[in-house]
């Protein structure tokens, strides 16, 4: 049986909107601690703050690399990763170079990912690679998954949440089927209810990004108490 805690530990609580203030980030970290989620995902400039606010909890600090377009030079992504690790991040959500993937420059995309993965793994830091599926054909989604696995990524992730579309069940099933069990799948964009969270879990995702964390976990707790959480 699934529990409300299981659902909470699937959540990367997202604090990525550009207009979020320092106080918004502090409040978001406090909410994440209250609900004991997996991580808080913040903008790079907020990573050190989030790490400080999350001290004493089991909630980890995550940030984004090359976000949201993936078009930063590889050296810049590597520098971002190094700085994020110094600031206390133990997971990194990086955007692959979408334009290069669409151009068929798969070698560039793989080297770009591997450069970040290599730096991260030296410090036992996890890398989730964002594909931004809304811009890709199914064949390119599959190719991206293969590239990510070959480059050593720990997760493949559907979306930034800032593109033209978010996670879909079909995409999650495709990603899960394409990657081996060594690579996990994360959903992002549009997971706002417990039912949506349960659907992405059933499709093979083990992590999802959310801003509606309180509503999702509160509903999970209510259903667990009623014996209807499945």
Secondary structure, 3 states (H helix, E strand, C coil): CCCHHHHHCCEEEEECCCCCCHHHHHHHHHHHHHHCCCEEEECHHHHHHHHHHCCCCCCEEEEEECCCCCCCCHHHHHHHHHHHHHCCCCEEEEECCHHHHHCCCHHHHHHHHHHHHHHHHHCCCEEEEECCHHHCCHHHHHHHHHHHHHHCCCEEECCCCCCCCCCCHHHHHHHHHHCCCCCEEEECCCCCCHHHHHHHHHCCCCEEEECCHHHHHHHHHHHHHHCCCC
